[in-house]
Amino acid sequence: MDPRILKQLQENRNASRQEIADGLVETIVQIGGGPLTVRKAKDELSAVLGKARSGVPQVVGNLKKTKDMTVVISVQDLAELIAATWHRETFGEALDAIGFKPHAGGRIIVGQGRKRAPLQRSGNAGGSLE
């Protein structure tokens, strides 16, 4: 499966369903070429299925009517999409994603800082506690 589809889904987790659908159609059209008409998909069904099996999703329908469009993908790619949407990123994975590298040197010793005089109330500013 093309990683752009997974990236598009991850980036738009909090978007509306329509925004997700529009983004997916745009991404899939970029990957698999323009949308196929129903007639063309029917006439070239073997080629459409072959592309879907090789990881290139195919869009069938009218680009202006997102609700009427259909996507042909392999079962393997569907399973990958479902697993990706269920996966919750761990803190370690988030650090890896931004390129965090832990300190590779020796032990770091941090001092206690400056010694300070304890805080004291001045005058009667806080009122009497008695």
N, C-alpha and C positions, 0 to 999 in steps of 0.2 A: 504494500500500500504506500502511496506517495505521502511523505511526511507533512506536506502542506495541508492535507485534509485534517490530520490530527492537530496540527498547530492552529488551524482555523477554529476548530472546536474548542480547544483549550483557551484560546484568547477571548472567545465569546461565550464563556460559560454563563454569564449573568445577563446575556442579551435576551430579547424576546424571541419567541419561536419563529416569527416571521423574519427577523434579522438573522437568525441562525440559518434558516432555509435559504435566504438570499445569498448569504456568505458562502454556504456550501455549494450552491449552484454556480456561483462565480468561480470558486476555486476548482470545482470539478470540470467546468468548461475550459478553464485554462490548462488543466492537465490532459483531458481526453479530447480536446478539440471542441468545435461547436456542437450544439445539440442536434440530435438526429430527429427527423420526423418519424412518426409512427410507421408510415409506409416504408421509409428507408430502413428503419430498424428491423421491420418484418422481412424485407427482402434480403437483408444482410445479417440475419440472426446469427449465423455461425461466426461471422467476423466480430460481431458485438460481444458474443459470449467469450470468444477467444481473448479479446482485449480485457474483458472483465476478469477472466481467470488469471491473466498475466499481471493484474494489479492496476490496470487503467480503467477507472470507472467510466461508464457511458451514460450520458443524459439523453433522455428521449422525451420530446414534447416541445411546447412553445415557450421560448424564453420570457415572453411577456406575461405568461400566466404560470407563476411559480407553483401554484396549488395543483396544476394539471401535469406537472413534470414528474418523471419517474427516473430513478437512478438504477442502473444495472451494475451490481458489484458481486464479487465472489463471496461465498459463505465464509471463507478464511478472512477476507477483509472485513466483513460484517462482525465477526468474532473479535477482530483486533480493535474495531471502533468501539464495541461494547466494553471490552476490557479497558480501553483508554478512558472512557467516560466514568467507569467505576473506580478507577485508580485515584487515590488521594495522595498528593505529593507529600513526602515526608520532609522534615526540616533539612536533613542531610541532602536529599535530592534537590531541594531549592538552593542550597549552598553550592552544590555541584553545577546547577544550571547557570548560576551567575559567575562561575569561575573561581570560587573561593578556594584558596590553597592554605592549609594550616601551616603554622610556623615550623620550619624544618630544622632550625638551629637547636641549640642546647636549651636548658631550663632557664626560664626567665624568673628572676627574683624581684618582687615588688616590695619596696620599703613601705613603712607605715605612714609616711608623710610627716608633716610638721606637728610638733606638739603645741597645743593651744591651751590657753587658760580656760578653765570652765566658765560657762556663761553665768552671769549674775544679774539679778534684777537691779535696775537703777531706781533709787528713790521709791516712790509710791506709785509708779506708773501702772503696775498690774493690780493695784488694789491690795487690800490686806487679806491674808489667808486665815487670819485668826478670827 
